[in-house]
Amino acid sequence: MDYPAAPWNLTGQMWLSVFRIPEKTGPLRPPGVYGVAFVRYEEPSPLTYGELLVARPVNAGSLGRRISITDIWVDSPASRAGGRELWGIPKELCDFTQDTSRRGPLTHTEWSAGAQHPIARARFDDVSRAAPRVPMRAGIWQPAIEDTRGLERTAPLSGSARAMACRARWDFAPDGPLGWLAGRRSLASFRLTDFRLSFG
């Protein structure tokens, strides 16, 4: 599978909510804070696709604080292959629907994700088109998976976005792969509009 070489210079939109999970829900999911996001990568990104991801902050030893992606789906086979082989990001494939409408300064967006069975749905309301552009910088750390031949991987992330708090409502399929989030209430939600990121 062909995919772009690193780094990927990405443009798009993100809808992000933060959850606190008080108990362990899997071998890579200890108690703590998790971010859940729908993302749409748009032109002129080297690949254009939808994404649903779950990530958490981790202590990566000498590297310090990093972000680790625990669950992620995309609708691009090339993105799946590149994410797994370049950075150990455990991408899987699924289908998305997205619908966005605007009334004055308010933007309303609905997302759904499913892979044979539903995974998650979410609804967002925001006025982030009026938000100031702010810088973003982070580092990704991923544990070894089969695609990285037993090696941990790291990747830098930097860029900017118009960021503002938004209203969000999530529905996770109780019997789906994110069923451990079903019924949880988010701590906060944000819309990152027209982000520009260099990843990897």
KENUDO-729898 format. One line per 10 residues: number of its first residue (from 1); their letters; for each residue x, y, z of C-alpha. Coordinates in steps of 0.2 Angstrom, whole numbers. Example, Ala and Ser with C-alpha at 12.3 -4.5 7.8 and 13.67 -1.06 7.14 Angstrom:
REM residues 2
1	AS	62/-22/39; 68/-5/36
REM end
This chain:
REM residues 200
1	MDYPAAPWNL	0/0/0; 7/17/-5; 6/31/7; 15/48/9; 33/49/16; 34/58/33; 31/71/38; 12/73/34; 7/91/32; -11/91/36
11	TGQMWLSVFR	-26/103/35; -43/100/42; -56/101/56; -57/93/73; -70/90/86; -63/85/103; -70/80/119; -61/76/135; -67/62/147; -60/56/164
21	IPEKTGPLRP	-61/37/166; -59/32/184; -56/13/181; -45/2/170; -54/-3/154; -41/-13/145; -22/-17/145; -18/0/136; -32/10/145; -27/13/163
31	PGVYGVAFVR	-38/26/173; -35/44/168; -40/57/156; -44/53/138; -47/64/122; -60/58/109; -61/66/93; -68/66/75; -57/73/62; -59/78/44
41	YEEPSPLTYG	-42/80/34; -45/91/19; -36/97/4; -21/101/2; -17/87/14; -8/73/6; -22/61/10; -40/67/13; -50/56/25; -61/55/40
51	ELLVARPVNA	-55/49/57; -61/44/75; -48/43/88; -45/40/107; -29/46/115; -22/49/132; -7/58/140; 7/46/145; 24/47/153; 37/41/140
61	GSLGRRISIT	52/40/151; 66/51/145; 55/58/132; 44/66/145; 25/69/143; 18/62/126; 1/58/119; -3/40/115; -17/34/103; -26/19/110
71	DIWVDSPASR	-40/17/98; -42/24/80; -52/22/64; -50/30/47; -59/28/30; -43/28/20; -33/12/17; -17/22/13; -19/32/30; -21/15/39
81	AGGRELWGIP	-5/8/31; 5/23/34; 0/27/52; 3/9/57; 20/7/48; 27/24/51; 22/28/68; 14/12/76; -3/20/77; -16/6/77
91	KELCDFTQDT	-27/12/64; -42/2/58; -55/5/44; -73/11/46; -86/21/37; -91/39/42; -105/51/39; -104/69/42; -116/83/40; -113/102/44
101	SRRGPLTHTE	-125/116/43; -123/135/48; -135/148/54; -126/165/57; -111/162/68; -117/145/74; -110/129/66; -119/112/69; -110/96/65; -116/78/66
111	WSAGAQHPIA	-104/63/64; -106/44/65; -94/30/63; -96/12/61; -87/-4/55; -101/-17/51; -109/-11/68; -110/6/75; -95/13/85; -100/31/90
121	RARFDDVSRA	-111/46/85; -108/64/90; -116/81/88; -107/98/90; -112/116/90; -99/130/90; -94/147/84; -76/143/81; -75/152/64; -73/168/75
131	APRVPMRAGI	-59/161/86; -41/167/86; -28/156/78; -17/148/92; -1/137/91; -1/119/95; 14/107/99; 14/90/105; 23/73/104; 16/56/100
141	WQPAIEDTRG	23/40/108; 16/23/103; 20/6/110; 26/-8/98; 14/-16/86; 17/-30/73; 18/-17/59; 33/-8/68; 42/-25/70; 42/-24/89
151	LERTAPLSGS	49/-6/90; 41/9/99; 38/24/89; 38/43/92; 33/58/81; 32/77/83; 17/87/80; 16/106/78; 5/118/69; -10/130/73
161	ARAMACRARW	-29/131/73; -43/142/77; -49/134/94; -64/137/105; -74/128/117; -90/120/110; -106/110/115; -105/92/112; -116/76/114; -108/59/111
171	DFAPDGPLGW	-117/42/110; -106/27/110; -113/10/105; -113/0/122; -108/-16/113; -95/-8/101; -76/-6/103; -79/10/113; -93/3/124; -82/7/139
181	LAGRRSLASF	-86/26/135; -105/23/134; -114/34/146; -99/44/151; -101/63/152; -87/74/145; -77/86/155; -75/99/141; -76/100/122; -67/110/109
191	RLTDFRLSFG	-68/113/90; -52/116/81; -56/125/64; -44/125/49; -30/117/58; -13/116/49; -2/103/56; 15/95/52; 15/77/59; 30/66/60
REM end
